[in-house]
Amino acid sequence: MKNELINQIIEMEWDMFQKTQNVGGRAWCQDDYKQFDGNRRAQFESWDEKTLQLYLKDLQEAERAGQNLVTLKYAYMMETTSPLEYLRLKDQLPEIDAEKRLLIDRMAEMTASWCEEFAAAYPNLGRHGRPARSEADAPGITSAQTYCRGELSTYSLETLKSLYEVYERYAEEHTNLFERSVESEMKFVWNKSLKEIETEIGL
């Protein structure tokens, strides 16, 4: 059941990703389904079925309303990566209320902290990955904190509340959710462990 939910979500996201128009034209990653599938699958396998079902519902409702959640995700990120462009788009984006903003900020902060811990444990991978915090954002550079905030901004309040419970469970178990996702992505895309990739990059 869980794997089927993930498959449905990835199928819908990939379709939205294909319809997303970038300022500089079509991005190379829009032609790399394997990378996209591995990246998204690595994220979603850490979620519980309840949260997956809620997010799938968000995607379905957005599709019926003619909204592209992937396009919105990248637009929200531009608040810190491309501020001038964001100002031109801001009024077209769905407004985020205070309750949603609080949950988004808490989870983005947790993600940034996990990213910092990951970079300390895997310095070679850390150097080649996203910076942890939004202060490092610039055109072409999106931090883990900003990416997380942008994506979460497209979720419904119900989905955010459910996902926050997932984050809290991992925090209580002292499990680094960022590291777990990267580890899964390495397995799905390259069929290698984190330690193997860390060693290869350092050679």
Buried (B, 14 or more C-beta within 10 A) or exposed (E): EEEEBBEBBBEBBBEBBBEBEEEEEEBEEBEEEEBBBBBBBBBBBBBEEBBBBBBBEBBEEBBEEEBBBBBBBBBBBBBBBBEEBBEEBBEEBEEBEEEBBEBBBBBBBBBBBBBBBBBEEBEBBBEEBBBBBBEBBEEEEBBBBBBBBBBBBBBBEBBBBBBBEBBEEBBEEEEBBBBBBBBBBBBBBEEEEBEEBBEEBEE
